Amino acid sequence: MSNHEHDFIQACMTVLRGNQMTSNGFRYTRPAPHVYEQQWLWDSCFHAVAYRWLDPAMAWDELRSLLAGQVKNGADAGMIPHMVYWQGGGEALWGHDKHSIITQPPLIAIAALAIYEKTGDSTPLYEFYAPLCAYHEWFMRRRDADKDHLVSLIHPWESGWDASPRWDVPMGLQMPTDEQSKSARHGLVATLRDADMDMQILADKGSFCVETADFNAIRVADLEALAQIALIIGESGRRWRDEAKLACEVVRQRLIQTDNDGNMTICDLSGSAEMPIITPSASQFVLLFGGCLSPEQAEKLVNRLQSSAFWTPYPVTTTPSDHPQFDPAHYWRGNVWLSVNWLIWRGLRRYGYHEIAHDLVARTLTLVKNHGFHEYFNPMTGDGYGPSQQSWTTVILDMALTENLA
């Protein structure tokens, strides 16, 4: 290991250790000091993926603390909340002191399998399996009212793409200011509470209720990982394999549109009428992660990924640079996020685009080394925004070490 490699690994560890927290006997990593003090679901999954190279015990603990926050009773039993308030404080917004009432992209089985593949330690998988099954059973029970194997989001926060232009139409917004967008998201929480988070009631009321291509692709990948975990611990896993295949096929049939000229469009479906929403974004490339594309479709998507609209000096911009609302310094309106890059990178490798995947990691590594561990970045200049010690940005370590670039 060179001195440069050692220094970068130590830099990642410094960020993660600096953000570690302990509460009620559980250890977790806050996303960033002072700004994000709670535990977030998909953030912790990325933290665990980075920790597997540095501190496997902490990697397992990161996921263990998430599972400890799982809802135990009521209609939403089995849900893993997108936020856990280990010190309390959630009552005013959510009506629950200790957790939120929504979820986030399901990456826990994926992260657990990644830790196992690095360490060979299967013991925690026995502990995690039943809670993970309950989580995916919750999705099928509470978020798939029409039983079409696509699950719905009931709040933009569930996507992880909080303020993306993708949500303007289903949120009833038109070219909103930051304050208008934020106010709408906070106001929606009261609507969710009034409806007891019942997606059918919400859809009938015309509230935000969207079947998104990227979230469902991530769910497919997590179901596949859960099926693999089942086999490792001596369970069947057939139920999860079957559900993953069905969901993957429905994504391909209903969320991918091809016109007579062979042009392909990825769409989301909104409301009870399932109206297509087409807003260009990097979310379409996450279908690679879930394996939800034919080889021919994947080739078209990878070609699109390499276009100047997305393959900016520092790829991948979440809103294409030729979009009217592209703003590289604006939260989710045209930035680079390491969480999204990691998903796209894994998807490229899944479909055999190893050279492009390697190039994406090399550019992303340069971005972080030159500009720090920020929450998100300007795709043109590399300037970092948000907190400067953002924990999930250390997921670059997983990308770089896998590609032998660290």
C-alpha positions as CSV (number, residue, x, y, z in Angstrom):
1,M,0.0,0.0,0.0
2,S,1.4,3.4,-1.0
3,N,1.5,6.4,1.3
4,H,-1.2,8.0,-0.8
5,E,-3.5,5.0,-0.4
6,H,-2.9,4.8,3.3
7,D,-3.6,8.5,3.7
8,F,-6.9,8.3,1.8
9,I,-8.1,5.2,3.8
10,Q,-7.2,7.1,7.0
11,A,-9.1,10.1,5.8
12,C,-12.2,8.0,5.3
13,M,-11.8,6.4,8.7
14,T,-11.4,9.8,10.3
15,V,-14.8,11.0,8.9
16,L,-16.6,7.9,9.9
17,R,-15.1,7.7,13.4
18,G,-15.7,11.3,14.0
19,N,-19.4,10.8,13.3
20,Q,-20.0,7.7,15.3
21,M,-22.6,7.7,18.1
22,T,-23.6,5.3,20.8
23,S,-27.1,5.2,22.3
24,N,-28.9,2.5,24.4
25,G,-26.1,0.1,23.7
26,F,-26.3,0.5,19.9
27,R,-23.6,2.1,17.7
28,Y,-24.5,4.1,14.5
29,T,-23.0,6.8,12.4
30,R,-24.7,10.2,12.0
31,P,-24.5,11.5,8.4
32,A,-22.8,14.7,9.5
33,P,-22.3,16.6,12.8
34,H,-24.6,19.4,13.7
35,V,-26.6,19.2,10.5
36,Y,-27.7,15.5,10.4
37,E,-27.6,14.2,14.0
38,Q,-30.2,11.4,13.6
39,Q,-29.7,8.0,12.0
40,W,-30.9,7.7,8.4
41,L,-31.7,4.4,6.7
42,W,-29.9,4.5,3.4
43,D,-27.1,6.6,4.8
44,S,-26.3,3.8,7.3
45,C,-26.3,1.2,4.6
46,F,-23.7,3.2,2.7
47,H,-21.7,3.6,6.0
48,A,-21.8,-0.1,6.5
49,V,-20.5,-0.8,3.0
50,A,-17.6,1.5,3.7
51,Y,-16.9,0.1,7.1
52,R,-16.7,-3.4,5.8
53,W,-13.2,-2.5,4.6
54,L,-12.2,-0.7,7.8
55,D,-14.1,-2.1,10.8
56,P,-16.3,-5.1,10.1
57,A,-17.7,-5.1,13.6
58,M,-18.9,-1.5,13.2
59,A,-20.3,-2.4,9.8
60,W,-22.5,-5.1,11.4
61,D,-23.4,-2.7,14.3
62,E,-24.5,0.0,11.8
63,L,-27.1,-2.3,10.4
64,R,-28.0,-3.8,13.8
65,S,-29.0,-0.3,15.0
66,L,-31.2,0.2,12.0
67,L,-33.0,-3.1,12.7
68,A,-33.4,-2.0,16.3
69,G,-35.5,0.9,15.1
70,Q,-37.9,-1.4,13.1
71,V,-41.6,-0.7,13.9
72,K,-42.9,-3.5,16.0
73,N,-46.7,-2.9,16.3
74,G,-49.6,-1.6,14.4
75,A,-50.4,-1.4,10.7
76,D,-46.8,-0.5,9.8
77,A,-45.2,-3.3,11.8
78,G,-42.1,-4.4,9.9
79,M,-41.3,-1.0,8.4
80,I,-37.8,0.3,8.9
81,P,-38.1,4.1,9.3
82,H,-36.0,6.4,7.3
83,M,-35.0,8.3,10.5
84,V,-34.4,7.0,14.0
85,Y,-34.3,9.6,16.8
86,W,-32.1,7.8,19.3
87,Q,-32.2,10.8,21.7
88,G,-35.9,11.5,20.9
89,G,-37.3,14.6,19.3
90,G,-39.4,13.3,16.5
91,E,-42.8,13.9,18.1
92,A,-43.6,17.4,16.7
93,L,-43.1,16.4,13.1
94,W,-44.0,12.7,13.0
95,G,-46.2,12.1,16.0
96,H,-43.6,9.6,17.2
97,D,-40.7,10.6,19.4
98,K,-38.3,7.9,18.3
99,H,-38.8,7.5,14.6
100,S,-40.3,8.8,11.4
101,I,-43.4,7.3,9.7
102,I,-41.9,6.7,6.3
103,T,-39.0,4.6,4.9
104,Q,-36.2,5.0,2.4
105,P,-34.6,2.8,-0.4
106,P,-34.2,-0.7,0.9
107,L,-30.5,-1.5,0.9
108,I,-30.0,-3.4,4.1
109,A,-29.9,-6.9,2.7
110,I,-27.5,-5.6,0.0
111,A,-25.3,-4.1,2.6
112,A,-25.4,-7.2,4.9
113,L,-24.5,-9.4,2.0
114,A,-21.6,-7.1,1.0
115,I,-20.2,-7.3,4.6
116,Y,-20.5,-11.1,4.5
117,E,-18.8,-11.4,1.2
118,K,-15.9,-9.3,2.6
119,T,-15.6,-11.0,6.0
120,G,-17.0,-14.5,5.5
121,D,-18.9,-14.0,8.8
122,S,-22.4,-15.4,8.4
123,T,-23.4,-15.3,12.1
124,P,-25.1,-11.8,11.9
125,L,-27.2,-13.0,8.9
126,Y,-29.1,-15.4,11.2
127,E,-30.0,-12.5,13.4
128,F,-30.9,-10.2,10.5
129,Y,-32.9,-12.5,8.4
130,A,-36.3,-12.4,10.1
131,P,-36.4,-8.6,10.5
132,L,-35.4,-8.2,6.8
133,C,-38.2,-10.6,5.8
134,A,-40.6,-8.6,7.9
135,Y,-39.5,-5.4,6.2
136,H,-40.1,-6.7,2.7
137,E,-43.4,-8.2,3.8
138,W,-44.4,-4.7,5.0
139,F,-43.6,-3.4,1.5
140,M,-45.9,-6.0,-0.1
141,R,-48.7,-5.4,2.5
142,R,-48.7,-1.7,2.8
143,R,-47.2,-0.3,-0.4
144,D,-48.6,-2.5,-3.1
145,A,-52.3,-2.0,-2.8
146,D,-53.0,-3.1,-6.4
147,K,-50.7,-6.2,-6.0
148,D,-48.9,-5.4,-9.2
149,H,-45.5,-6.0,-7.6
150,L,-44.6,-2.3,-7.8
151,V,-44.4,-0.5,-4.5
152,S,-45.3,3.1,-4.0
153,L,-43.7,6.1,-2.3
154,I,-45.9,8.4,-0.3
155,H,-43.3,11.2,0.3
156,P,-40.4,12.5,-1.7
157,W,-38.1,11.9,1.3
158,E,-38.6,8.2,0.8
159,S,-36.8,8.3,-2.5
160,G,-33.7,9.9,-1.0
161,W,-33.9,12.5,-3.8
162,D,-35.6,15.0,-1.6
163,A,-36.0,18.1,-3.8
164,S,-35.4,16.7,-7.3
165,P,-37.4,18.2,-10.1
166,R,-38.9,14.7,-10.5
167,W,-41.3,15.5,-7.7
168,D,-42.5,18.9,-8.8
169,V,-45.5,17.6,-10.8
170,P,-46.7,14.9,-8.3
171,M,-46.3,17.5,-5.5
172,G,-48.3,20.1,-7.4
173,L,-45.4,22.5,-7.7
174,Q,-44.2,24.5,-10.7
175,M,-40.7,25.9,-10.7
176,P,-40.8,26.2,-6.9
177,T,-38.3,28.1,-4.8
178,D,-36.3,26.3,-2.2
179,E,-38.7,27.5,0.5
180,Q,-41.8,26.5,-1.4
181,S,-40.4,23.0,-2.1
182,K,-39.3,22.5,1.6
183,S,-42.7,23.8,2.9
184,A,-44.6,21.4,0.7
185,R,-42.6,18.4,1.9
186,H,-43.1,19.3,5.5
187,G,-46.8,20.0,4.9
188,L,-47.2,16.6,3.3
189,V,-46.2,14.9,6.6
190,A,-49.5,16.1,8.2
191,T,-51.4,14.6,5.3
192,L,-49.7,11.2,5.9
193,R,-50.5,11.3,9.6
194,D,-54.2,12.1,8.9
195,A,-54.4,9.1,6.6
196,D,-52.4,6.8,8.9
197,M,-49.9,6.3,6.0
198,D,-52.5,4.3,4.0
199,M,-51.3,4.6,0.4
200,Q,-54.7,3.8,-1.0
201,I,-56.4,6.6,1.0
202,L,-53.6,9.0,0.0
203,A,-53.8,8.1,-3.7
204,D,-57.6,8.5,-3.6
205,K,-57.1,12.0,-2.1
206,G,-54.7,12.9,-4.8
207,S,-51.8,13.0,-2.4
208,F,-48.2,12.2,-3.5
209,C,-48.2,8.5,-4.3
210,V,-45.7,7.4,-6.9
211,E,-44.4,4.1,-8.2
212,T,-40.8,5.0,-9.2
213,A,-38.5,3.0,-11.4
214,D,-35.3,3.5,-9.4
215,F,-36.8,2.7,-6.0
216,N,-38.4,-0.5,-7.4
217,A,-35.1,-1.5,-9.0
218,I,-33.3,-1.1,-5.7
219,R,-36.0,-3.2,-4.1
220,V,-35.5,-5.9,-6.7
221,A,-31.7,-5.9,-5.9
222,D,-32.5,-6.1,-2.1
223,L,-34.9,-9.0,-2.6
224,E,-32.2,-10.8,-4.6
225,A,-29.7,-10.2,-1.7
226,L,-32.3,-11.4,0.8
227,A,-32.8,-14.6,-1.2
228,Q,-29.0,-15.2,-1.2
229,I,-28.9,-14.6,2.6
230,A,-31.6,-17.2,3.0
231,L,-29.5,-19.8,1.2
232,I,-26.4,-18.9,3.2
233,I,-28.2,-19.6,6.5
234,G,-30.0,-22.7,5.2
235,E,-33.4,-21.2,4.3
236,S,-35.2,-21.6,1.0
237,G,-35.3,-18.0,-0.2
238,R,-37.6,-19.0,-3.0
239,R,-40.3,-16.5,-2.0
240,W,-37.9,-13.6,-2.3
241,R,-36.4,-14.8,-5.6
242,D,-39.8,-15.2,-7.1
243,E,-40.9,-11.7,-5.9
244,A,-37.7,-10.2,-7.3
245,K,-38.3,-11.8,-10.7
246,L,-41.9,-10.6,-10.8
247,A,-41.1,-7.1,-9.8
248,C,-38.2,-6.9,-12.2
249,E,-40.4,-8.0,-15.1
250,V,-43.1,-5.5,-14.2
251,V,-40.6,-2.7,-14.1
252,R,-39.5,-3.7,-17.5
253,Q,-43.0,-4.0,-18.9
254,R,-44.6,-0.9,-17.4
255,L,-41.9,1.6,-16.5
256,I,-39.9,1.4,-19.7
257,Q,-41.5,2.9,-22.8
258,T,-40.2,2.4,-26.3
259,D,-41.5,4.3,-29.3
260,N,-41.7,3.2,-32.9
261,D,-38.2,4.5,-33.6
262,G,-36.7,2.5,-30.8
263,N,-36.3,5.5,-28.4
264,M,-36.5,4.4,-24.8
265,T,-38.0,6.4,-21.9
266,I,-38.0,5.5,-18.3
267,C,-41.1,6.7,-16.4
268,D,-42.7,6.8,-13.0
269,L,-46.4,6.3,-12.3
270,S,-48.4,8.7,-10.2
271,G,-51.6,8.4,-8.3
272,S,-54.6,6.0,-8.6
273,A,-54.7,6.6,-12.4
274,E,-51.0,5.8,-12.6
275,M,-50.3,8.7,-14.9
276,P,-46.7,8.5,-16.4
277,I,-44.3,11.1,-15.1
278,I,-41.3,11.7,-17.3
279,T,-38.7,14.0,-15.9
280,P,-35.1,13.3,-17.2
281,S,-32.8,12.4,-14.3
282,A,-30.0,10.0,-13.4
283,S,-32.6,7.9,-11.6
284,Q,-33.1,5.9,-14.9
285,F,-29.5,4.5,-14.6
286,V,-30.4,2.9,-11.3
287,L,-32.3,0.3,-13.3
288,L,-28.9,-1.2,-14.1
289,F,-28.4,-1.8,-10.4
290,G,-31.6,-3.9,-10.2
291,G,-30.9,-5.8,-13.4
292,C,-34.2,-4.6,-14.7
293,L,-33.1,-4.1,-18.4
294,S,-32.5,-6.4,-21.3
295,P,-28.9,-6.3,-22.7
296,E,-30.2,-4.1,-25.6
297,Q,-31.9,-1.7,-23.2
298,A,-28.9,-1.6,-21.0
299,E,-26.7,-0.6,-24.0
300,K,-29.0,2.3,-24.9
301,L,-29.0,3.5,-21.3
302,V,-25.2,3.3,-21.0
303,N,-24.9,5.3,-24.2
304,R,-27.2,7.9,-22.7
305,L,-25.2,7.9,-19.5
306,Q,-22.1,8.8,-21.5
307,S,-23.7,11.8,-23.2
308,S,-22.6,15.3,-22.2
309,A,-25.8,15.9,-20.4
310,F,-25.0,13.4,-17.7
311,W,-21.3,12.6,-18.2
312,T,-20.2,16.0,-17.0
313,P,-16.6,16.8,-16.0
314,Y,-17.4,15.1,-12.7
315,P,-20.2,12.6,-13.4
316,V,-22.9,11.7,-12.8
317,T,-25.2,14.8,-12.5
318,T,-28.6,13.8,-11.1
319,T,-30.4,16.4,-13.3
320,P,-29.1,16.5,-16.9
321,S,-27.1,19.7,-17.8
322,D,-29.5,20.4,-20.7
323,H,-32.6,20.4,-18.4
324,P,-34.3,23.8,-17.9
325,Q,-34.1,23.4,-14.2
326,F,-30.5,22.3,-14.1
327,D,-28.7,24.2,-11.3
328,P,-25.4,22.6,-10.2
329,A,-25.3,24.5,-6.9
330,H,-28.9,23.8,-6.0
331,Y,-29.9,20.9,-3.7
332,W,-30.9,17.9,-5.9
333,R,-31.3,20.2,-8.9
334,G,-28.1,19.1,-10.7
335,N,-25.5,17.8,-8.4
336,V,-23.3,14.7,-8.0
337,W,-24.1,12.5,-5.0
338,L,-21.9,9.6,-4.0
339,S,-24.9,7.5,-3.1
340,V,-26.2,7.7,-6.7
341,N,-22.8,7.1,-8.2
342,W,-22.3,4.0,-6.2
343,L,-25.6,2.6,-7.4
344,I,-24.8,3.4,-11.0
345,W,-21.3,2.0,-10.7
346,R,-22.6,-1.3,-9.3
347,G,-25.2,-1.4,-12.1
348,L,-22.5,-0.9,-14.8
349,R,-20.5,-3.8,-13.3
350,R,-23.6,-6.0,-13.2
351,Y,-24.0,-5.6,-17.0
352,G,-20.3,-6.0,-17.8
353,Y,-19.5,-2.3,-18.5
354,H,-16.3,-2.5,-16.5
355,E,-14.3,0.1,-18.3
356,I,-17.0,2.7,-17.9
357,A,-17.5,1.7,-14.3
358,H,-13.7,2.1,-13.7
359,D,-13.7,5.5,-15.3
360,L,-16.7,6.6,-13.1
361,V,-14.8,5.6,-10.0
362,A,-11.6,7.3,-11.1
363,R,-13.4,10.6,-11.7
364,T,-15.4,10.3,-8.5
365,L,-12.2,9.5,-6.5
366,T,-10.5,12.6,-8.0
367,L,-13.6,14.7,-7.0
368,V,-13.4,13.6,-3.4
369,K,-9.7,13.8,-3.0
370,N,-9.6,17.3,-4.5
371,H,-12.8,18.7,-2.8
372,G,-13.3,16.7,0.4
373,F,-16.1,14.6,1.9
374,H,-19.0,16.9,1.1
375,E,-22.7,15.9,1.0
376,Y,-22.9,16.7,-2.7
377,F,-20.9,18.3,-5.5
378,N,-21.0,20.6,-8.5
379,P,-20.7,18.4,-11.6
380,M,-18.9,21.1,-13.5
381,T,-16.4,22.6,-11.0
382,G,-16.3,19.9,-8.3
383,D,-17.1,22.4,-5.6
384,G,-18.6,20.7,-2.5
385,Y,-21.8,21.7,-0.8
386,G,-23.6,20.8,2.4
387,P,-21.6,19.4,5.4
388,S,-17.9,18.9,4.7
389,Q,-17.7,15.7,6.8
390,Q,-20.5,13.7,5.3
391,S,-20.3,10.1,6.3
392,W,-21.8,8.5,3.2
393,T,-19.3,10.1,0.9
394,T,-16.8,7.5,2.3
395,V,-18.6,4.9,0.1
396,I,-16.0,6.0,-2.4
397,L,-13.7,3.7,-0.5
398,D,-15.7,0.7,-1.5
399,M,-15.7,1.8,-5.1
400,A,-12.0,2.6,-5.2
401,L,-10.7,-0.5,-3.4
402,T,-12.9,-2.7,-5.6
403,E,-11.4,-1.0,-8.7
404,N,-7.8,-1.1,-7.2
405,L,-7.7,2.7,-7.4
406,A,-7.4,3.8,-3.7
